[in-house]
Each structure stands twice: as C-alpha cells, then as structure tokens.
C-alpha cells in the first residue's frame, strides 16, 4: 500500500510540474500541499480555510484535470519514451 501511495505521489508530482499552471490557484495549492509537502487533508483544510471534504473534492477534481491533460497531450509519456 505504501508503495502504491509513493508511486502516486511521484506521478502527480511530475504531472504538477508539467501541467500545474492549468489548475486553479486553489487546486494547485491543495495538490502541492498534499503531494509535495505531504500534508494531511486536515492540515490543508486549515491552511485553505475549507473543510476536509472540500479539500478531498478539490484534490479529486485536480487529479482528473491532470490525468485528462496527460491523456490528451502525453508530455510525460513522450518524455519517458524519448
């Protein structure tokens, strides 16, 4: 389980580096705090002055945006193969 989370953190860290500017400011901040700073949902909620549920929803929406960008643009896949 820890390995799966580590891989997910690495993947979303890379996606943030490449496509982060395409997210809203709140999505970017939540993603950076969660994946780069390893803060909990409660800690992020406190920093952003929103509920933990709102943090989770923000993260899920941002992940979907990043996944769709990579699916359509494929920069990371291209970089991996070249």
C-alpha positions as a Markdown table, in Angstrom:
| # | Residue | x | y | z |
|---|---|---|---|---|
| 1 | Unk | 0.0 | 0.0 | 0.0 |
| 2 | Unk | 2.8 | 2.4 | 0.9 |
| 3 | Unk | 4.5 | 1.7 | -2.5 |
| 4 | Unk | 1.3 | 2.5 | -4.3 |
| 5 | Unk | 1.0 | 5.8 | -2.5 |
| 6 | Unk | 4.6 | 6.6 | -3.2 |
| 7 | Unk | 4.2 | 5.9 | -6.9 |
| 8 | Unk | 1.0 | 8.0 | -7.0 |
| 9 | Unk | 2.9 | 10.8 | -5.2 |
| 10 | Unk | 5.7 | 10.6 | -7.8 |
| 11 | Unk | 3.3 | 10.6 | -10.7 |
| 12 | Unk | 1.2 | 13.5 | -9.5 |
| 13 | Unk | 4.3 | 15.4 | -8.5 |
| 14 | Unk | 5.5 | 15.1 | -12.1 |
| 15 | Unk | 2.1 | 16.0 | -13.5 |
| 16 | Unk | 2.1 | 19.1 | -11.3 |
| 17 | Unk | 5.5 | 20.1 | -12.6 |
| 18 | Unk | 4.3 | 19.9 | -16.2 |
| 19 | Unk | 0.6 | 20.9 | -16.1 |
| 20 | Unk | 0.3 | 22.6 | -12.7 |
| 21 | Unk | -0.3 | 26.1 | -14.3 |
| 22 | Unk | -3.5 | 24.7 | -15.9 |
| 23 | Unk | -5.1 | 24.2 | -12.4 |
| 24 | Unk | -7.0 | 26.8 | -10.5 |
| 25 | Unk | -5.0 | 28.5 | -7.7 |
| 26 | Unk | -6.8 | 26.6 | -5.0 |
| 27 | Unk | -6.4 | 23.3 | -6.9 |
| 28 | Unk | -2.7 | 23.9 | -7.4 |
| 29 | Unk | -2.1 | 24.9 | -3.7 |
| 30 | Unk | -4.0 | 21.9 | -2.4 |
| 31 | Unk | -2.2 | 19.5 | -4.8 |
| 32 | Unk | 1.2 | 20.9 | -3.9 |
| 33 | Unk | 0.5 | 20.7 | -0.2 |
| 34 | Unk | -0.8 | 17.2 | -0.4 |
| 35 | Unk | 1.7 | 15.6 | -2.9 |
| 36 | Unk | 4.8 | 17.8 | -2.4 |
| 37 | Unk | 4.6 | 18.7 | 1.3 |
| 38 | Unk | 2.8 | 15.5 | 2.4 |
| 39 | Unk | 0.3 | 17.4 | 4.5 |
| 40 | Unk | -2.9 | 15.7 | 5.7 |
| 41 | Unk | -6.4 | 16.7 | 4.5 |
| 42 | Unk | -7.0 | 18.3 | 7.9 |
| 43 | Unk | -3.8 | 20.4 | 7.6 |
| 44 | Unk | -4.6 | 21.5 | 4.1 |
| 45 | Unk | -8.2 | 22.4 | 5.2 |
| 46 | Unk | -6.8 | 24.5 | 7.9 |
| 47 | Unk | -4.4 | 26.4 | 5.6 |
| 48 | Unk | -7.1 | 26.9 | 2.9 |
| 49 | Unk | -9.9 | 27.6 | 5.4 |
| 50 | Unk | -12.2 | 25.0 | 4.0 |
| 51 | Unk | -13.5 | 21.6 | 5.1 |
| 52 | Unk | -11.6 | 18.3 | 4.7 |
| 53 | Unk | -14.3 | 17.2 | 2.4 |
| 54 | Unk | -13.8 | 20.3 | 0.3 |
| 55 | Unk | -10.0 | 19.5 | 0.2 |
| 56 | Unk | -10.7 | 15.9 | -1.0 |
| 57 | Unk | -13.1 | 17.2 | -3.7 |
| 58 | Unk | -10.6 | 19.7 | -4.8 |
| 59 | Unk | -7.8 | 17.1 | -5.0 |
| 60 | Unk | -10.0 | 14.7 | -6.9 |
| 61 | Unk | -11.0 | 17.4 | -9.4 |
| 62 | Unk | -7.4 | 18.5 | -9.9 |
| 63 | Unk | -6.3 | 14.9 | -10.4 |
| 64 | Unk | -8.9 | 14.5 | -13.0 |
| 65 | Unk | -7.7 | 17.6 | -14.8 |
| 66 | Unk | -4.1 | 16.5 | -14.7 |
| 67 | Unk | -5.0 | 13.0 | -15.9 |
| 68 | Unk | -7.0 | 14.4 | -18.8 |
| 69 | Unk | -4.2 | 16.7 | -19.8 |
| 70 | Unk | -1.7 | 13.9 | -19.8 |
| 71 | Unk | -4.1 | 11.7 | -21.7 |
| 72 | Unk | -4.6 | 14.3 | -24.4 |
| 73 | Unk | -1.1 | 15.9 | -24.5 |
| 74 | Unk | 1.0 | 13.0 | -23.3 |
| 75 | Unk | 4.1 | 15.0 | -22.5 |
| 76 | Unk | 5.3 | 12.7 | -19.7 |
| 77 | Unk | 4.7 | 9.6 | -21.8 |
| 78 | Unk | 6.6 | 11.2 | -24.7 |
| 79 | Unk | 9.5 | 12.2 | -22.3 |
| 80 | Unk | 9.6 | 8.7 | -20.9 |
| 81 | Unk | 9.9 | 7.1 | -24.3 |
| 82 | Unk | 12.5 | 9.6 | -25.7 |
